[in-house]
Amino acid sequence: MSTKSEIENLLKELTPKQILFFQEWLKTGNGVKAAQVAYPDATYSSAGVLAHENLKLIKNPIKTFLEHNGISIGYLTKILVEATQAERRDQFSGEMYKDHRTRIDAVDRLARWLGIDAETNKTEINIGDNRSITFVIETSKDENNNF
């Protein structure tokens, strides 16, 4: 289901306060502030809970917000391609070299935004004096947050 039709179908089932919440949230992307507008008597912590409950009604809220604000999968793909070619200038020699850290960070962030990357916990253990050995222990969570 496309994002636009998902929102149109959802609007038919919402209360007036929920509709106001989504209108505010689509403007700002801030669920707590949107809940405070839609539910003016709610405390800050209650607004957080209300925001969470309302956003659960949307299949992928981040994708919905981005697409509503003109940031499509195509646009993100263009940024991803550009980020995979990031370069940095050496401050001493002035030479350009590949900026691998920026490239990896961009790919990781976009993957998380799109929900295509499993949440992973990493533990790094560094051992060494003159020689260095690094162990990386990864555990991934499944859909039910089980390791």
N, C-alpha and C positions, 0 to 999 in steps of 0.2 A: 504494500500500500504506500502510495506516495505521501510525503509529508503534508502537502496541502490538503489532500482528501482526508488524511488522518485527522487533521485539525478541524476540518469542516464537519466530519462525522462526530468528533468529540464535542464540539460546540452544541450540538443538538441535545446532548445528554447532561450538560452542566447546569449548575445553579447560577444565578446572576453573580454571586460573589466569586465563584470559580472562573466565570468568564472574565470578570474584572482582573482577577489574579493573572490569568494567561495574557490578557492585553498588556498589563504592566510588565510581566516577565519577558514578553517578546520585545519590549522596548529596551529593557535594561539588562536582562540576563541574570538579575539578582532575585532569587526566590524569596528571601526573607523580606526584602523591601517591597516586593510585589504583594506578599501576604499582608504586610502591614498596611498597605493601601486598601486591599480588598477586605481585610478583617481589622478595622481600626482599633478594636478593643483588645486585640491579641497582644500578649507580652512578646518580647523579643524571642524568647525560647519557644513559645507557642507558635509564633510566626514561622520559625524554622521547621517545626513539625508539620504545620499546615502546608508549607512550601514542598516539603518532602512528599507528603501524601498526594498533593495535586500533581506534582511532576511524575509520580509513579503512573499516572493515567496515560502518559505519553510513552510510546515504545522506546524511543531514543531521544531524550530531551536535548542533548547537546547538538545532535545532528539537526533536530527541528529548529533550534535557535539559530544555528549557523546558516541554514538554508533560508530561514525567514529574513535574515539580514544580508542575503546575497552572497553568502560564502558556500558555494556548491562543492560537490565532490570534485568536479573538474577544476575549480579554482585551487582547491587544496592539493590536487595532483600536480598542478603547475608549480605551486610553491615547493612541493616535495622534490620535483625534478630540479628546480633551481637550488634547493638546499643540498642536494646530493653533489652539487658542483661547487660548494662554498670553498673559498680560498681566503688566505690570510697573508698579510705582508709581514715579513720578518722585520722587527723594529731596528735591527742593526744593519743588515745588508740591503734591506729594501726589496728583496726577492719575494715573489709570491710562492706559496706552497699550499697543498691541500689541507683544509681545516677539517680533519676527521671528527673531532669532538662536536663541532657544530652540525656536521652532516648526520652523525648518529643521533644527537639530541633531537634534531628536526624530525627524523624518521620515527623515533620513539614517541614523541609528543603527538604527531599526527595519527599514529597507530592507536594510541590511547583514546584520542578524541573520537576516532571512528569506531572504537570498540572492537578492533581486530587484533588486539594484543592481549594475551593472557596476563593477569597480574602475577608478577614474579617477585619472590623475596630472594635477595642475594646476600650471601655472607662471604666476605673476602678475608682470607687469612694470609698475611705477609710474613715471611720468615727470611731472615738474611742479615748478613754483615756485608761482606764483599759481594756475595752472590745473593740474588733475590729469587724466591720462589713464591708464587701467588696461587692459592687455591680459591676457586669460586664454587660455592655450593648453592645451587638453585633449587627452589621448590616453587611449583606453580599451583595456583588455586584453580579448581574447576568451577562450573557454573554455580554450585552451591556453597562456594567459599571453603571447600574442603581441600586440604593439602594432599 
